[in-house]
Amino acid sequence: MTLIAGLDFGSSGLKLVVVDLDGTVVARSQAAYPTSHGRSGEVEQDPADWWRAARDALAECGIADRIDAVGLTGQMQDLIVVAGGRELRPALLYSDTRASAQQDRLAAEVGDWERRVENHLDVTNVAAKIAWLADHEPDTLRRAESLLFGAGAYVGYRLGGRAACDLTTASTTSLLDVQARDWLTDGVTAAGARPDQLPRLLGGEADAVIGKVSREAAADLGLREGVPIVLGMGDAGATTDGIVGIEPGDSYLYLGSTGWLAGVTDTPPDEPSPIHSLALPGWRRRLRIGSVQSAGSAAAWALATFLPGRRFDDAEREVADSVGVLDRRPLCLPGIAGERTPVRDGAFRGAFVGASEATGAVDFYLAVLTGVALGLRHAADELGIHQRRIPLVGGAASSPAWRQILADVFDATIVTGVPGEPGPHSAARSAAGALGLAHSLRPLLGEGAAVEETVPSSANYGPLISIHRQVYPALAQTFHNLHRVRVADPSRKATS
C-alpha cells in the first residue's frame, strides 16, 4: 500500500494526514508552534519550530517509516532567509507590518508594479520585508543563499529539496511578474537582494517534485531516506483544491485566524484591486480572494475582552438568543492587525461605530463576528459571487452563531461539515499527481458528502451592508494618523 503524507503549516500549527491512493486516511496528527509580536508591527515565527512540529506530528502518527512521499503546503507571503540548509533568523510572517517606510520607497522606484503583479500592494508585501532586512540586517541578507516565501517551502528545503516556490505563493510576494511569467527582478534588486537568491519558480504539477529526503532529515524525522518531496500550492490554493477543486466557478468561505472568500476563474483581473489574484498551476487560472485579515483572531480577542473567562462554547450559549437582534449591535471593523478587504491597508485597526447605552458585552462580541461576515460580503460583491449555497470551512465554522450571521449577511445557505482537512489533503493530492501515481484523491466536498446546512433567518442585514462599507474610507485618515503616533512612541512595549 502506497502512503502519502500531506503536511499543512498554518498560522498557528501543523496539520498532517497520511492517506493511501484511494483517499483513505490512515493516520492524522497535529502540532502547535508560537508566534511573537513586536510594538512596530513585527510578527515572526522561528522556522525551527515548524521543523519541530513536523518531527512531533510524524512521531505521533506512528507510521513515518512507512510513508512513500511527502506533500507540503502552508502559510504564504513569509520571508525566510536560509543558508546551508538552515534559517538565518526568524521568519517575517505574512501579517508583519514593520516595513512601511520601505514599502513607500519601493512604490516610487519600481515601475508599473501593481499592474505587473496583478495585485494591490501594501506594507505586508515581501519586497518591503526584504528591503527592511537590507536596511536593518544587511549582513543577514548578504549571507542568505536563498530566500523562501512559505513555511512548506522551508520544510521542503530542510528535508533535502531545492529552494523553490509554487505559483500561488509567488503571487502573494509582490515579486511575481505574472505577464512575463517570471520573477520581478527589478523589484528584487530595488529591495536590496540579488536575483540569484530567489527560489526556483514551479510552473505546474510536473515541476513540483523538489527533491528527496536526505539521510540527515530522515534520521531526525523518522522518515525513510530518498522519499520524494513535493511542494504543493500555498495554503489558499491548497484549501481551495482540497474542498472544491480548482476549476473555474469553484468557490467557498474560510474562517480561521484569518478569513477569506475564494473563487476560481480563468480570467485575469482587469486591474489590480484589494481582491487578491493568485496564479494557479499552469498559469492560466486565477484564484481570486477577498481576505479579512483578522477573523478567528478577532473573535478570540472579542471573547477575552467582552466575555472574559468564557470558552467559545460558553459564548455560543450566551449569545444564542441575541444573534438575530440587530438594533443594539454596533457596526464593527474587525481588522485588529490591519485589513485586506475591502481595503488593503496595514494601518487599519479595529473600530466600533454606533454603540448606545443599550449595547452590552454580548452585542460587542456579536458585532465582531458580524464585522467579519460583512467584510467577506464586500468581497463577494466585488467578485460577483452570489451563490445560493456556499461551503464554509476552518475552525471558526464550528460556531452556530457565526454560521447564522453569515447565512443572513450573504442571504445564502451555509454548508459546513467538510469531511477532512482540506490543506493536507490537497498536499497529498498534489504529491500523487506530481509523481504520476494512479489515485482516487478527490476534493472533499464531492457528491454524496455528508454536510450540515444553515439557512437564512428573518434578520435583515441589507441596509447595513452599504453603510458598513462606507465606514472604511470615513476612518482611513484617522487610522493613518494613529499609526504614525503609535510607531513613533518608544514607550509602547512589545508583546509575545
C-alpha positions as CSV (number, residue, x, y, z in Angstrom):
1,M,0.0,0.0,0.0
2,T,1.4,3.4,-1.1
3,L,1.1,6.0,1.7
4,I,1.4,9.8,1.2
5,A,1.8,12.3,4.0
6,G,0.3,15.8,3.5
7,L,1.6,18.5,5.8
8,D,0.0,21.9,6.1
9,F,1.9,24.5,8.1
10,G,-0.8,27.0,9.1
11,S,-0.7,30.3,11.1
12,S,-0.5,28.6,14.5
13,G,0.2,25.0,13.9
14,L,0.8,22.0,11.6
15,K,-1.9,19.6,10.4
16,L,-0.8,16.2,9.0
17,V,-2.7,13.4,7.3
18,V,-1.4,10.2,5.9
19,V,-3.6,8.7,3.1
20,D,-3.5,5.9,0.7
21,L,-4.1,6.2,-3.0
22,D,-7.8,5.6,-2.6
23,G,-8.0,8.7,-0.3
24,T,-8.5,6.7,2.9
25,V,-7.0,8.5,5.9
26,V,-4.6,6.1,7.6
27,A,-3.3,8.5,10.3
28,R,-3.6,12.1,11.3
29,S,-1.9,14.4,13.8
30,Q,-1.1,18.0,14.6
31,A,1.3,20.2,16.5
32,A,1.4,23.8,17.5
33,Y,4.1,26.5,17.4
34,P,4.3,30.0,18.9
35,T,4.2,33.5,17.2
36,S,6.0,36.6,18.5
37,H,4.7,40.2,18.1
38,G,6.5,43.5,18.4
39,R,5.4,47.1,19.0
40,S,6.1,48.2,15.4
41,G,4.1,45.6,13.6
42,E,6.6,42.7,13.9
43,V,5.1,39.3,13.5
44,E,7.6,36.4,13.5
45,Q,7.9,32.6,13.9
46,D,11.0,30.5,14.2
47,P,11.3,28.1,11.2
48,A,12.9,25.7,13.6
49,D,9.6,25.5,15.4
50,W,8.0,24.4,12.1
51,W,10.6,21.6,11.9
52,R,10.0,20.5,15.5
53,A,6.2,20.5,14.7
54,A,6.9,18.2,11.8
55,R,9.0,15.9,14.0
56,D,6.3,15.8,16.7
57,A,3.4,15.2,14.3
58,L,5.2,12.5,12.4
59,A,6.1,10.8,15.7
60,E,2.5,11.0,16.8
61,C,1.1,9.5,13.6
62,G,3.3,6.4,14.3
63,I,3.9,5.3,10.7
64,A,6.6,7.8,9.5
65,D,8.8,4.9,8.3
66,R,6.1,3.6,6.0
67,I,5.5,6.9,4.2
68,D,6.3,6.8,0.5
69,A,6.0,10.5,-0.4
70,V,5.7,13.9,1.3
71,G,3.5,16.7,0.1
72,L,3.8,20.2,1.6
73,T,1.7,23.3,1.8
74,G,1.4,26.1,4.3
75,Q,1.2,29.8,5.1
76,M,2.3,32.2,2.3
77,Q,3.9,35.6,1.9
78,D,6.5,35.0,4.6
79,L,10.2,36.0,4.3
80,I,12.6,33.2,5.3
81,V,16.3,33.6,4.7
82,V,18.3,30.4,4.6
83,A,21.9,29.1,4.0
84,G,23.5,25.7,4.5
85,G,20.1,24.0,5.0
86,R,19.1,26.2,7.9
87,E,17.3,29.5,8.6
88,L,19.5,32.6,9.5
89,R,16.9,34.4,11.5
90,P,13.2,34.1,12.5
91,A,10.7,34.3,9.6
92,L,8.8,37.6,8.9
93,L,5.3,36.4,8.6
94,Y,2.6,37.4,6.1
95,S,1.0,39.8,8.6
96,D,4.2,41.6,9.6
97,T,3.7,45.4,9.0
98,R,7.0,46.8,10.1
99,A,8.2,47.8,6.6
100,S,6.0,50.8,5.9
101,A,8.9,53.1,5.1
102,Q,10.4,50.5,2.7
103,Q,7.1,50.0,1.0
104,D,6.7,53.7,0.4
105,R,10.2,53.8,-1.2
106,L,9.7,50.8,-3.4
107,A,6.4,52.0,-4.6
108,A,8.1,55.1,-6.0
109,E,11.0,53.1,-7.5
110,V,9.5,50.0,-9.1
111,G,7.8,50.9,-12.4
112,D,4.2,49.8,-13.1
113,W,4.5,47.5,-10.1
114,E,0.8,46.7,-9.3
115,R,-0.2,46.0,-12.9
116,R,2.7,43.6,-13.4
117,V,1.9,41.6,-10.3
118,E,-1.9,41.9,-10.7
119,N,-2.4,43.0,-7.1
120,H,-2.7,46.0,-4.9
121,L,0.4,46.3,-2.7
122,D,0.6,47.1,1.0
123,V,3.1,47.2,3.8
124,T,2.9,43.4,4.2
125,N,4.4,42.6,0.8
126,V,7.6,40.5,0.7
127,A,9.7,43.0,-1.3
128,A,9.2,45.6,1.5
129,K,10.2,42.9,4.1
130,I,13.4,42.2,2.1
131,A,14.1,46.0,1.9
132,W,13.6,46.2,5.7
133,L,16.1,43.4,6.1
134,A,18.6,45.2,3.8
135,D,18.3,48.3,5.9
136,H,18.4,46.8,9.3
137,E,20.2,43.4,9.0
138,P,22.3,43.7,5.8
139,D,24.8,41.0,6.8
140,T,21.9,38.5,7.3
141,L,20.6,39.3,3.8
142,R,24.0,39.2,2.3
143,R,24.7,35.7,3.8
144,A,21.5,34.2,2.5
145,E,21.9,31.6,-0.1
146,S,18.2,31.7,-0.9
147,L,15.0,33.5,0.1
148,L,11.9,31.4,0.7
149,F,8.4,32.6,0.9
150,G,6.3,29.9,2.6
151,A,6.6,27.5,5.5
152,G,6.1,24.5,3.3
153,A,9.0,25.6,1.1
154,Y,11.2,25.9,4.1
155,V,10.4,22.4,5.4
156,G,10.9,21.0,1.9
157,Y,14.3,22.7,1.7
158,R,15.4,21.4,5.1
159,L,14.2,17.9,4.1
160,G,16.7,17.9,1.3
161,G,14.8,19.6,-1.5
162,R,15.9,22.6,-3.6
163,A,14.8,26.1,-2.8
164,A,11.5,26.5,-4.6
165,C,8.3,28.5,-4.7
166,D,4.9,27.5,-6.1
167,L,3.0,29.9,-8.3
168,T,0.2,30.6,-5.8
169,T,2.7,31.5,-3.0
170,A,4.7,33.5,-5.5
171,S,1.6,35.5,-6.4
172,T,1.4,36.8,-2.8
173,T,5.0,38.1,-2.7
174,S,4.7,41.2,-4.9
175,L,7.7,39.7,-6.8
176,L,6.0,37.7,-9.5
177,D,5.7,39.3,-12.9
178,V,2.5,37.5,-14.0
179,Q,2.6,38.8,-17.5
180,A,6.3,37.8,-18.0
181,R,5.8,34.5,-16.1
182,D,9.0,35.1,-14.1
183,W,10.3,36.9,-11.1
184,L,10.2,40.6,-11.0
185,T,14.0,41.0,-10.9
186,D,14.0,44.8,-10.9
187,G,11.8,44.7,-7.8
188,V,14.2,42.2,-6.1
189,T,17.2,44.4,-6.9
190,A,15.4,47.6,-5.7
191,A,14.6,45.8,-2.4
192,G,18.3,45.1,-1.9
193,A,18.5,41.4,-2.7
194,R,20.1,39.5,-5.6
195,P,18.1,37.7,-8.3
196,D,20.2,34.6,-7.7
197,Q,18.8,34.4,-4.1
198,L,15.3,33.8,-5.5
199,P,13.9,30.3,-5.3
200,R,13.1,28.2,-8.4
201,L,9.6,29.1,-9.6
202,L,7.4,26.0,-10.1
203,G,5.1,26.5,-13.0
204,G,3.0,23.4,-12.7
205,E,2.5,19.9,-11.4
206,A,5.4,18.4,-13.3
207,D,7.8,20.8,-11.6
208,A,6.5,20.2,-8.0
209,V,8.9,17.4,-7.1
210,I,11.7,19.4,-5.4
211,G,14.0,16.6,-4.2
212,K,14.3,13.6,-1.9
213,V,14.6,13.3,1.8
214,S,18.2,13.4,2.9
215,R,19.8,11.0,5.3
216,E,20.1,13.6,8.0
217,A,16.5,14.7,7.7
218,A,15.3,11.0,7.6
219,A,17.1,10.3,10.8
220,D,15.7,13.4,12.5
221,L,12.1,12.9,11.5
222,G,11.8,9.1,11.3
223,L,11.2,9.1,7.5
224,R,13.0,6.9,5.1
225,E,15.9,8.3,3.1
226,G,15.1,9.0,-0.5
227,V,11.4,9.6,-0.2
228,P,10.3,12.2,-2.8
229,I,9.4,15.7,-1.6
230,V,6.6,17.5,-3.4
231,L,5.8,21.2,-2.9
232,G,2.1,21.8,-3.4
233,M,0.2,25.1,-3.7
234,G,0.4,27.6,-0.9
235,D,-2.4,27.4,1.7
236,A,-5.1,29.4,-0.1
237,G,-4.7,27.3,-3.2
238,A,-4.4,24.1,-1.3
239,T,-7.5,24.8,0.8
240,T,-9.5,25.6,-2.4
241,D,-8.3,22.4,-4.1
242,G,-8.9,20.3,-1.0
243,I,-12.5,21.5,-0.6
244,V,-14.0,22.1,-4.1
245,G,-11.1,21.8,-6.6
246,I,-9.5,24.5,-8.8
247,E,-11.8,24.6,-11.8
248,P,-13.4,27.9,-12.9
249,G,-16.6,28.5,-10.8
250,D,-15.4,26.7,-7.7
251,S,-15.7,28.9,-4.6
252,Y,-16.0,28.7,-0.8
253,L,-15.6,30.7,2.5
254,Y,-12.8,30.1,5.0
255,L,-12.8,31.2,8.7
256,G,-9.6,30.5,10.6
257,S,-7.3,33.0,12.3
258,T,-7.8,35.0,9.1
259,G,-10.9,34.7,6.8
260,W,-11.5,34.8,3.1
261,L,-13.9,34.2,0.2
262,A,-12.2,32.5,-2.7
263,G,-13.3,31.8,-6.2
264,V,-11.6,30.3,-9.2
265,T,-11.7,32.0,-12.6
266,D,-10.0,31.6,-16.0
267,T,-10.0,35.4,-16.5
268,P,-7.2,37.6,-15.1
269,P,-8.4,40.8,-13.3
270,D,-8.9,43.9,-15.4
271,E,-6.9,46.0,-13.0
272,P,-5.4,45.5,-9.5
273,S,-7.7,45.7,-6.5
274,P,-7.8,44.8,-2.9
275,I,-9.0,41.4,-4.1
276,H,-6.0,39.1,-4.3
277,S,-5.3,37.5,-7.6
278,L,-3.2,34.3,-7.3
279,A,-1.9,32.3,-10.2
280,L,-2.7,28.6,-10.1
281,P,-0.5,25.8,-11.5
282,G,-0.2,26.1,-15.3
283,W,-0.6,29.9,-15.2
284,R,-4.0,30.0,-16.9
285,R,-6.4,30.1,-14.0
286,R,-6.6,32.6,-11.2
287,L,-7.7,32.2,-7.6
288,R,-9.4,35.4,-6.6
289,I,-9.6,36.0,-2.8
290,G,-11.2,38.6,-0.7
291,S,-9.3,38.3,2.6
292,V,-10.2,39.6,6.0
293,Q,-7.0,39.9,8.0
294,S,-8.5,39.1,11.4
295,A,-11.4,36.6,11.6
296,G,-10.9,33.9,14.3
297,S,-8.2,36.0,15.9
298,A,-10.6,39.0,16.2
299,A,-13.2,36.7,17.7
300,A,-10.7,35.4,20.2
301,W,-9.8,39.0,21.1
302,A,-13.5,39.8,21.5
303,L,-14.2,36.8,23.6
304,A,-11.3,37.7,26.0
305,T,-12.3,41.3,26.1
306,F,-16.1,41.3,26.3
307,L,-16.8,37.8,27.7
308,P,-13.7,37.1,29.8
309,G,-13.4,33.7,31.4
310,R,-15.7,32.1,28.9
311,R,-14.8,29.5,26.4
312,F,-16.2,29.7,22.8
313,D,-18.7,27.0,23.7
314,D,-19.9,29.1,26.7
315,A,-20.1,32.2,24.5
316,E,-22.3,30.3,22.0
317,R,-24.9,29.5,24.6
318,E,-24.8,33.0,26.0
319,V,-25.3,34.8,22.7
320,A,-27.8,32.3,21.1
321,D,-30.9,34.5,21.8
322,S,-29.2,37.7,20.5
323,V,-27.9,36.5,17.1
324,G,-30.9,37.9,15.2
325,V,-31.2,41.1,17.3
326,L,-29.5,44.0,15.3
327,D,-30.8,47.2,16.8
328,R,-28.4,47.2,19.8
329,R,-25.4,45.9,17.8
330,P,-22.8,48.5,16.6
331,L,-21.0,48.2,13.3
332,C,-17.5,46.8,13.6
333,L,-14.3,46.9,11.5
334,P,-12.6,43.8,12.7
335,G,-9.1,44.5,11.4
336,I,-7.2,44.4,14.7
337,A,-3.9,43.8,12.8
338,G,-4.5,45.7,9.6
339,E,-7.0,45.0,6.8
340,R,-7.1,43.4,3.3
341,T,-10.7,43.6,2.2
342,P,-12.5,45.8,1.2
343,V,-9.4,48.0,1.6
344,R,-5.8,46.8,1.8
345,D,-4.1,48.8,4.5
346,G,-1.7,47.8,7.2
347,A,-2.5,50.9,9.3
348,F,-6.2,50.0,9.8
349,R,-7.2,48.7,13.2
350,G,-10.5,47.6,14.8
351,A,-13.3,50.0,15.4
352,F,-16.9,50.1,16.6
353,V,-19.4,52.6,15.3
354,G,-22.9,53.2,16.7
355,A,-22.8,51.8,20.2
356,S,-25.6,53.1,22.5
357,E,-26.4,52.8,26.2
358,A,-28.4,49.7,25.3
359,T,-25.3,48.0,23.8
360,G,-23.9,45.3,26.1
361,A,-21.0,42.9,26.1
362,V,-22.8,40.3,24.0
363,D,-23.6,42.9,21.4
364,F,-20.0,43.9,21.1
365,Y,-18.9,40.3,20.8
366,L,-21.5,39.6,18.1
367,A,-20.5,42.9,16.3
368,V,-17.1,41.5,15.8
369,L,-18.5,38.3,14.2
370,T,-20.8,40.4,12.1
371,G,-17.9,42.7,11.0
372,V,-16.0,39.8,9.7
373,A,-19.1,38.5,7.8
374,L,-19.7,41.9,6.3
375,G,-16.1,42.2,5.2
376,L,-16.5,38.9,3.4
377,R,-19.8,40.0,1.8
378,H,-18.0,43.1,0.4
379,A,-15.5,40.6,-1.2
380,A,-18.4,38.7,-2.7
381,D,-19.9,41.8,-4.2
382,E,-16.5,42.8,-5.7
383,L,-16.0,39.3,-7.2
384,G,-19.6,38.9,-8.4
385,I,-20.1,35.7,-6.4
386,H,-23.7,35.4,-5.3
387,Q,-24.3,31.7,-4.8
388,R,-27.3,30.2,-3.1
389,R,-25.1,27.6,-1.3
390,I,-21.6,28.5,0.0
391,P,-19.3,25.9,1.6
392,L,-17.6,27.1,4.8
393,V,-14.5,25.6,6.4
394,G,-12.0,26.5,9.1
395,G,-12.0,26.2,12.8
396,A,-14.5,29.0,13.3
397,A,-17.0,27.2,11.1
398,S,-18.0,25.3,14.3
399,S,-19.7,28.4,15.7
400,P,-23.5,28.2,15.1
401,A,-23.8,31.9,15.8
402,W,-21.3,32.8,13.2
403,R,-22.8,30.4,10.6
404,Q,-26.2,32.1,11.1
405,I,-24.8,35.6,10.8
406,L,-23.0,34.5,7.5
407,A,-26.2,32.9,6.2
408,D,-28.1,36.1,6.9
409,V,-25.4,38.5,5.6
410,F,-25.0,36.5,2.4
411,D,-28.7,35.5,2.1
412,A,-27.4,32.1,1.3
413,T,-27.3,28.6,2.7
414,I,-24.0,28.0,4.5
415,V,-22.7,24.4,4.0
416,T,-20.4,23.0,6.7
417,G,-19.1,19.6,7.8
418,V,-16.5,19.1,5.1
419,P,-15.2,15.6,5.9
420,G,-11.4,16.1,6.5
421,E,-8.6,18.6,6.4
422,P,-8.5,20.4,3.0
423,G,-4.9,21.7,3.2
424,P,-3.0,18.5,3.9
425,H,-5.5,16.5,1.7
426,S,-4.6,18.8,-1.2
427,A,-0.8,18.5,-0.4
428,A,-1.2,14.7,-0.6
429,R,-3.2,15.0,-3.8
430,S,-0.6,17.2,-5.3
431,A,2.1,14.7,-4.4
432,A,0.2,11.8,-6.0
433,G,-0.3,13.9,-9.2
434,A,3.3,15.1,-9.4
435,L,4.6,11.6,-9.0
436,G,2.3,10.2,-11.7
437,L,0.6,7.8,-9.4
438,A,-2.9,6.5,-10.2
439,H,-5.1,7.7,-7.4
440,S,-8.6,8.5,-6.3
441,L,-7.9,11.6,-4.2
442,R,-10.7,14.0,-4.9
443,P,-11.9,17.3,-3.4
444,L,-13.5,16.6,0.0
445,L,-16.8,18.3,-0.8
446,G,-17.7,16.0,-3.6
447,E,-21.0,14.4,-4.5
448,G,-22.6,12.5,-1.6
449,A,-20.5,14.2,1.1
450,A,-22.5,14.4,4.4
451,V,-22.9,18.1,5.3
452,E,-24.8,20.5,7.6
453,E,-26.8,23.4,6.3
454,T,-27.6,26.8,7.9
455,V,-30.3,28.7,6.1
456,P,-31.0,32.4,6.3
457,S,-33.3,33.7,9.0
458,S,-35.5,36.8,9.0
459,A,-32.7,39.1,10.2
460,N,-32.3,41.9,7.7
461,Y,-28.7,43.0,7.0
462,G,-29.5,44.5,3.6
463,P,-29.4,48.2,4.7
464,L,-26.3,47.7,6.8
465,I,-24.1,46.3,4.0
466,S,-23.6,49.6,2.2
467,I,-23.4,51.6,5.5
468,H,-20.6,49.3,6.8
469,R,-18.7,49.6,3.5
470,Q,-18.7,53.4,3.9
471,V,-17.0,53.3,7.3
472,Y,-13.7,52.2,5.9
473,P,-12.9,55.4,3.8
474,A,-14.5,57.5,6.6
475,L,-11.9,56.3,9.1
476,A,-8.9,55.9,6.9
477,Q,-7.1,59.1,7.7
478,T,-7.8,58.6,11.4
479,F,-6.1,55.1,11.3
480,H,-3.1,56.5,9.5
481,N,-2.7,59.4,12.0
482,L,-3.0,56.9,14.9
483,H,-0.5,54.5,13.3
484,R,2.1,57.3,12.9
485,V,1.7,58.3,16.6
486,R,2.0,54.7,17.8
487,V,5.0,53.8,15.8
488,A,6.8,57.0,16.9
489,D,6.1,56.4,20.6
490,P,9.0,54.5,22.2
491,S,7.1,53.9,25.4
492,R,4.9,51.2,23.9
493,K,6.2,47.8,24.8
494,A,6.5,44.7,22.7
495,T,4.4,41.6,23.5
496,S,4.8,38.0,22.7
